[in-house]
Amino acid sequence: MMPTLTDEQKVRFWREGYLVLEDALRPDQLSGLKRDFAAWIEESRTQTNAYGETIDGRPRFDVQPGHSADSPGLRRVSSPTEISETYLSVMRDNRALDAVAELIGPNIKHNNTKVNSKLPGTKTEVKYHQDFMFEPHTNHDVIAVLFFVDEVTMENGPLEVVPGSHDGPLHTLWHEGEFTGAVAPEIESEVRESAVSCTGPAGSACLMHTRLLHGSTPNNSTQPRTLYIVTYNAEDAMPLCTNHIPSRYEGELVRGEATGMIRCMPYEMEMPEYPKEASFFGQQARDSEAA
């Protein structure tokens, strides 16, 4: 089988900590993701608060403040693989997964899935953080694949990443005894100067190393910006805490074979706080309110 990534793309990923891959989804996969998410938006119009239920009892669907039937603000669907055959099948087989296997494979497990959306006019933003601080493993061969369900532009709240930061320090998300889900304001201010935006047509994907610093801005356009995010890990990277987005498909082998091996690397970090809210947007909002 022909490789998905060129040698230059592999070098770029390990140098910068991320890679945008076009045509990561087939047209039928993309249309299926769009169809199911559109149905969830319509369903959300009948709700006033976070609703549904995941296997740990938290709401599956999270809506932003100000959400209403006339102006829906559905911003998170946790573990959509459990309620959509399309989202499940894409998680199990897609071109970006082939690329992940070439980077940290050949043996790959599924870790978690979610949809993060910024509908037109919504103010949701993501403060800078590193995913690894939410999902520590015995090693850091963990990659999040962010599928662009919509075209991502400079105006509709694109992902912002800090190239090379995956090789830097792990930044605490704890501040004054609170797990805020965000780095300290002075660190965000510093790293934002070198951040770049990840844009591209619908069907593309951004492959992002778990230690890469990243965030995003509000959607200031009339176009939606929806991402289907699938996190994969090397089969020998074992989780060190409870999954913050649990699913009955956690740990499913999606490429290669099970070896039964555990590979460890040295690092130190605080244990994350298991979320009480529907999503980490609530954790970051608590920090804003405290500030």
C-alpha positions, -999 to 999 in steps of 0.1 A, spaced: 0 0 0 13 35 -9 23 56 22 0 84 31 28 108 42 59 118 25 92 117 43 91 155 44 57 155 60 69 131 87 99 153 94 77 184 95 53 168 120 80 158 144 97 192 141 66 213 145 42 190 163 13 192 139 4 187 102 -26 197 81 -36 169 58 -61 176 30 -86 150 17 -84 132 50 -121 121 45 -139 107 16 -168 128 3 -194 102 17 -177 103 51 -178 141 52 -214 143 41 -224 118 68 -207 137 95 -224 169 84 -258 152 82 -256 138 117 -243 170 133 -271 190 116 -296 167 131 -281 173 166 -283 210 161 -320 207 153 -325 185 184 -307 211 206 -333 237 197 -357 219 220 -333 221 250 -323 249 273 -293 234 290 -267 206 285 -285 174 279 -282 137 271 -260 113 290 -226 96 285 -216 64 303 -202 84 333 -236 102 338 -225 136 325 -244 154 297 -234 143 262 -245 176 245 -231 209 258 -245 242 248 -230 276 253 -245 304 274 -273 321 254 -283 290 235 -319 291 224 -342 276 198 -338 306 175 -300 308 181 -286 274 189 -252 272 205 -244 235 204 -206 235 211 -197 199 222 -209 164 216 -190 139 237 -183 104 224 -204 108 193 -193 73 183 -218 59 207 -248 75 190 -238 76 153 -227 48 131 -211 73 108 -189 89 135 -180 54 147 -170 41 112 -149 73 105 -131 68 138 -122 33 128 -111 40 92 -99 72 76 -69 85 57 -56 105 87 -55 73 107 -32 58 81 -10 88 87 -11 84 124 0 47 120 29 59 100 39 84 127 35 64 159 24 29 147 20 4 135 -2 -6 164 -28 21 172 -56 23 197 -86 47 199 -86 69 230 -116 93 228 -138 113 204 -157 145 205 -172 172 183 -163 208 191 -184 234 172 -185 271 169 -218 280 152 -221 315 135 -221 343 161 -211 321 191 -185 335 214 -169 302 225 -131 303 225 -105 278 237 -78 290 260 -43 277 254 -35 243 268 -18 210 261 -40 179 257 -15 157 275 -23 175 308 -59 161 305 -48 126 293 -15 115 307 -1 82 293 30 62 300 45 78 269 35 107 247 28 89 214 -7 103 214 -21 122 185 -54 141 181 -69 142 146 -91 173 141 -113 166 111 -127 198 94 -164 191 91 -167 227 78 -142 248 59 -119 265 85 -110 301 77 -92 329 95 -126 344 105 -145 314 119 -123 306 149 -95 284 136 -72 262 157 -41 281 167 -10 261 174 25 269 187 50 251 164 77 231 182 60 236 217 55 198 219 93 196 226 91 222 253 79 220 289 46 207 302 27 237 315 4 233 345 -33 238 342 -37 242 380 -38 278 393 -45 288 429 -58 254 437 -82 252 407 -79 230 377 -86 257 350 -79 237 319 -57 265 306 -21 277 310 -13 308 330 -23 341 312 13 352 310 23 320 292 -6 323 268 4 359 261 40 349 254 33 319 231 6 335 211 32 357 195 45 326 176 12 308 171 -1 299 136 -36 293 124 -47 260 109 -71 265 80 -83 244 51 -112 230 32 -138 207 47 -126 172 47 -91 181 58 -76 172 91 -50 186 115 -28 160 132 -17 174 165 8 160 190 -6 157 225 20 180 240 15 208 215 3 242 229 -29 253 212 -61 273 215 -87 291 193 -106 323 190 -144 330 188 -162 326 155 -167 361 141 -181 350 108 -215 339 94 -201 304 87 -199 275 111 -167 259 123 -172 223 134 -144 198 142 -147 161 147 -118 153 170 -105 117 174 -76 110 197 -54 79 190 -25 65 210 2 40 204 -8 6 216 20 6 242 10 40 256 -12 31 286 -35 57 302 -25 68 337 -59 82 348 -96 79 340 -105 90 305 -120 125 306 -143 116 277 -152 80 284 -166 56 258 -173 19 255 -149 20 225 -120 33 245 -89 12 239 -102 -4 207 -74 -15 185 -79 3 151 -45 -5 134 -20 -33 138 -20 -59 166 -20 -61 203 15 -67 218 7 -66 255 37 -43 260 39 -10 280 64 16 271 73 43 296 91 76 295 101 100 323 81 131 330 63 149 359 29 166 359 0 171 382 -30 147 379 -58 164 360 -92 170 377 -119 148 363 -145 172 348 -178 178 366 -193 198 337 -204 186 303 -171 196 288 -138 214 295 -154 246 283 -170 247 317 -137 243 334 -121 271 314 -152 293 321 -149 288 359 -114 302 356 -127 333 337 -154 339 363 -128 336 390 -106 361 372 
